[in-house]
Amino acid sequence: MVKKTLWPYGILIIIAIGILLLIGLVYASLKQPNLDEEAFMQSYEEVEKNINEYIKDTHLFLQNYDVLFSVNKHSIPLISPYLQKKQNKKVKIPTLKLGANNIFKLDFIPSKNSSQNPEIVLKKYKIYAMHYYHQDKKNSVPFFISNHLKETFTLNPNQQGRLKLILEIIFSYKNQDKKIFLQHDLFVEN
């Protein structure tokens, strides 16, 4: 009678389990969103290819306009995702009330430098408010679109959690349309 050795099968089973665990971890990491994502409704390749242009456009706009934003009478700074890696931990994240009309005010004030550069014209802006764990940010519908320098609007969130408020600004400079993004985090509670 020939004695069978089963240990090679055990090694193959352990290798197969390791490969399945590795595939599962890669799949889970692809499904879990990156909270510090910096592509902002654009492909990563486009952002990587044009990052210097985005930074230059953001500096150009912010030198010519002061953007003042307030939520329920509390002023909050809007941060460019391409100029600052991490959000300042000392900045207090505003809290919105669930099911209530939260009042937002947005002012674009031409700075003193804008008289030196009259070629910069604000065309329009879009405001997006999305939960961090929504998978489809590229197809998010803006809840507010305008081209006025001063605007007041309301947001009535229907879900608790953390929101990312994204302000997409489209302006023209030397007859070319430019796009920049500013953002801030918000909490929605009862």
C-alpha positions as CSV (number, residue, x, y, z in Angstrom):
1,M,0.0,0.0,0.0
2,V,1.3,3.4,-1.0
3,K,1.2,6.1,1.6
4,K,-0.2,9.5,0.1
5,T,1.5,12.7,1.1
6,L,-1.0,15.6,1.5
7,W,1.3,18.3,2.5
8,P,1.8,19.7,-1.0
9,Y,-1.9,20.2,-1.3
10,G,-1.9,22.1,2.0
11,I,0.7,24.5,0.7
12,L,-1.3,25.1,-2.5
13,I,-4.5,25.7,-0.4
14,I,-2.6,28.3,1.8
15,I,-1.3,30.1,-1.3
16,A,-4.8,30.1,-2.8
17,I,-6.3,31.6,0.4
18,G,-3.5,34.2,0.4
19,I,-4.3,35.2,-3.2
20,L,-8.0,35.4,-2.4
21,L,-7.4,37.6,0.6
22,L,-5.2,39.9,-1.5
23,I,-7.9,40.2,-4.2
24,G,-10.5,41.0,-1.5
25,L,-8.3,43.7,0.1
26,V,-7.6,45.3,-3.3
27,Y,-11.4,45.3,-4.1
28,A,-12.3,46.8,-0.6
29,S,-9.7,49.5,-1.0
30,L,-11.0,50.5,-4.4
31,K,-14.6,50.7,-3.1
32,Q,-13.7,52.8,0.0
33,P,-13.4,56.5,-1.0
34,N,-10.4,58.5,-0.2
35,L,-11.4,61.3,2.1
36,D,-8.6,63.5,1.0
37,E,-9.3,63.0,-2.7
38,E,-8.0,66.0,-4.7
39,A,-9.2,65.3,-8.2
40,F,-12.5,67.2,-7.7
41,M,-14.7,65.9,-10.4
42,Q,-11.9,65.5,-12.8
43,S,-9.8,62.5,-13.7
44,Y,-6.5,62.0,-11.8
45,E,-4.6,62.0,-15.0
46,E,-6.0,65.4,-15.9
47,V,-5.2,66.8,-12.5
48,E,-1.6,65.4,-12.5
49,K,-1.0,66.7,-16.0
50,N,-2.3,70.2,-15.3
51,I,-1.6,70.7,-11.6
52,N,0.7,73.7,-12.2
53,E,-1.9,75.4,-14.3
54,Y,-4.6,74.8,-11.6
55,I,-2.4,76.3,-8.9
56,K,-1.5,79.3,-11.1
57,D,-5.2,79.9,-12.0
58,T,-6.2,79.6,-8.3
59,H,-3.6,82.2,-7.3
60,L,-4.6,84.5,-10.1
61,F,-8.3,84.4,-9.1
62,L,-7.7,84.7,-5.3
63,Q,-5.4,87.7,-5.9
64,N,-8.2,89.5,-7.7
65,Y,-11.2,88.4,-5.7
66,D,-11.8,87.9,-2.0
67,V,-14.3,85.0,-1.5
68,L,-16.3,85.4,1.7
69,F,-18.5,82.5,2.7
70,S,-20.7,82.1,5.8
71,V,-23.0,79.4,7.1
72,N,-25.8,80.3,9.5
73,K,-24.0,83.7,10.2
74,H,-20.6,81.9,10.9
75,S,-17.8,82.8,8.5
76,I,-15.8,79.9,7.2
77,P,-12.7,79.9,5.0
78,L,-12.9,78.2,1.7
79,I,-9.7,76.2,1.0
80,S,-8.2,75.4,-2.3
81,P,-7.5,71.7,-2.5
82,Y,-4.5,72.2,-4.7
83,L,-2.8,74.8,-2.5
84,Q,-3.2,73.1,0.9
85,K,-2.6,69.4,1.5
86,K,-4.5,69.0,4.7
87,Q,-7.3,71.1,6.1
88,N,-6.2,73.1,9.1
89,K,-7.2,71.1,12.2
90,K,-7.8,74.4,14.1
91,V,-10.5,75.4,11.7
92,K,-13.9,74.6,13.3
93,I,-16.1,72.6,11.0
94,P,-19.6,74.2,10.9
95,T,-22.6,72.1,11.9
96,L,-25.8,72.1,9.8
97,K,-29.2,71.2,11.2
98,L,-30.9,68.2,9.7
99,G,-34.3,69.1,8.1
100,A,-33.8,72.8,8.6
101,N,-33.1,75.6,6.1
102,N,-29.5,76.4,6.7
103,I,-28.6,79.9,5.3
104,F,-25.5,80.3,3.2
105,K,-24.0,83.6,2.1
106,L,-21.4,84.0,-0.6
107,D,-19.7,87.2,-1.6
108,F,-17.1,87.8,-4.3
109,I,-15.4,91.1,-3.4
110,P,-13.0,92.4,-6.0
111,S,-9.8,93.0,-4.2
112,K,-7.6,96.1,-4.6
113,N,-5.4,94.3,-7.0
114,S,-8.2,93.6,-9.4
115,S,-8.0,97.2,-10.8
116,Q,-4.5,96.2,-12.0
117,N,-5.9,93.2,-13.8
118,P,-9.3,94.0,-15.3
119,E,-9.1,91.0,-17.7
120,I,-10.4,88.6,-15.0
121,V,-14.2,88.3,-15.1
122,L,-16.3,86.0,-13.0
123,K,-18.5,84.1,-15.4
124,K,-20.4,81.7,-13.1
125,Y,-20.0,79.4,-10.2
126,K,-21.5,76.1,-9.0
127,I,-21.9,74.9,-5.5
128,Y,-21.9,71.2,-4.8
129,A,-22.7,69.6,-1.4
130,M,-22.0,65.9,-1.3
131,H,-21.5,63.2,1.3
132,Y,-18.1,61.8,1.5
133,Y,-19.2,58.2,0.8
134,H,-21.1,58.9,-2.4
135,Q,-19.3,57.0,-5.1
136,D,-20.4,59.0,-8.1
137,K,-18.9,62.5,-7.5
138,K,-18.4,63.1,-11.3
139,N,-22.1,63.1,-12.0
140,S,-23.1,65.1,-8.9
141,V,-25.7,67.8,-9.6
142,P,-24.9,71.2,-8.3
143,F,-27.5,72.5,-6.0
144,F,-26.8,76.1,-6.8
145,I,-25.6,77.9,-10.0
146,S,-25.2,81.7,-10.3
147,N,-23.0,84.5,-11.6
148,H,-23.9,87.2,-9.1
149,L,-21.2,88.6,-6.9
150,K,-23.4,88.4,-3.8
151,E,-25.8,85.5,-3.2
152,T,-27.8,84.1,-0.3
153,F,-29.2,80.5,-0.6
154,T,-30.4,77.7,1.7
155,L,-29.6,74.1,2.0
156,N,-31.9,71.6,3.6
157,P,-29.9,68.4,4.1
158,N,-31.8,65.2,4.3
159,Q,-29.1,62.9,5.7
160,Q,-26.8,63.1,8.7
161,G,-23.0,62.9,8.3
162,R,-20.1,64.7,6.9
163,L,-20.6,66.9,3.8
164,K,-18.0,68.3,1.5
165,L,-19.0,71.7,0.1
166,I,-17.3,72.4,-3.2
167,L,-17.4,75.7,-5.0
168,E,-16.5,75.5,-8.6
169,I,-15.6,78.9,-10.1
170,I,-15.5,79.6,-13.8
171,F,-13.8,82.8,-14.8
172,S,-12.3,84.2,-18.0
173,Y,-8.8,85.6,-18.3
174,K,-7.5,86.9,-21.6
175,N,-10.6,85.5,-23.3
176,Q,-9.9,82.0,-22.0
177,D,-12.2,80.2,-19.6
178,K,-10.5,79.0,-16.4
179,K,-11.8,76.8,-13.6
180,I,-10.8,76.6,-10.0
181,F,-12.2,74.8,-6.9
182,L,-12.6,75.8,-3.3
183,Q,-13.9,73.6,-0.6
184,H,-14.8,73.2,3.0
185,D,-16.2,70.4,5.2
186,L,-19.5,70.5,7.0
187,F,-21.3,68.3,9.6
188,V,-25.0,67.6,9.5
189,E,-26.6,66.7,12.8
190,N,-30.1,66.6,14.4
